[in-house]
Amino acid sequence: MSHLNDMALFVEVARTRSFRKAAEALGMPNSTLSRRISALEKAIGLRLLHRTTRKIELTEAGQLYYERSKRIVDEARLAHEQLGAMLEQPSGVLRVSLPVDFATLYLTPIIVDFAQSYPGITFEFDLTPRRVDLVTEPFDVAIRMGKLDDSGLIARLIGRHSRHLYASPGYIEASGEPAIPAGLAEHECICMPRFPSWTLQQGMNQVDIGVRGRFTLNSVGMIRTLAINHQGIALLPERIVAEDLAAGRLRRILPEWQGSSVTIHAVTETRLIPAKTQRFIEFLSARLMEA
């Protein structure tokens, strides 16, 4: 690497035929530049420059070295410029594993904005509830909700979902609504299989309420739909039901209480990720953290 750097210095000296001009262009002391070129000549074993008090000329070996080196240095400079452009406008196929409901109910407009900002990227999305294997499967990044297992992968926190209690006006009219968290035990609650109780918080207060209901399922999207259709009370992320609240399809109940927040992580196999993946993670994080 040192010889490649010295090669670039030599090319500038040979191009300008002046240590002073080359040093000014390179932003380094004249003495340092002269010492580096002398070290390069010593490493090669041939004199590359004829130095006089008035001018610099290339030796025969110097002319050959300059012709070959100039191409290498120009190629390297072009590669850096292209990498810089790639960082600004990355391209390629971005393969992402996404949670089904979160992607369809909330992420899609954000992804559309990202696609418009980075037209060189094409997308392959795998919407699945399973935890894909980032080591053996061809994914650039996986977006995961909730608690992560200790897998040795690289996880970046990109957002949090606040959760609240919701029910439809039809359910409330038919069954009423609880005045305190303990009252949830007397209501139809739409539950997830591994969560027979809901943890609710009000400031510094926290309670765990055992819940039950006719419907137990592992789909946030279907829980939302069942709640809209008057089947019970649901504990859902606020962002997922924003349009339903605005349209009056759902109402928040026990508004002074909220459920524990759900974390959102971007998970990759390694910290060394290409620009397309880095930009995608940064874009999601900016939008999710500001919401």
Secondary structure, DSSP 8 states (H G I E B T S, - for coil): -HHHHHHHHHHHHHHHT-HHHHHHHHTS-HHHHHHHHHHHHHHHTS--EEE-SS-EEE-HHHHHHHHHHHHHHHHHHHHHHHHHHHHHS--EEEEEEE-HHHIIIIIHHHHHHHHHH-TTEEEEEEE-SS---TTTS--SEEEEES-----S-EEEEEEEEEEEEEE-HHHHHHH---SSGGGGGGS-B-BBTTBSEEEEEETTEEEEEE---S-B-S-HHHHHHHHHTTS-BEEEETTTTHHHHHHTS-EEESTT-EEEEEEEEEEES-S---HHHHHHHHHHHHHHHH-
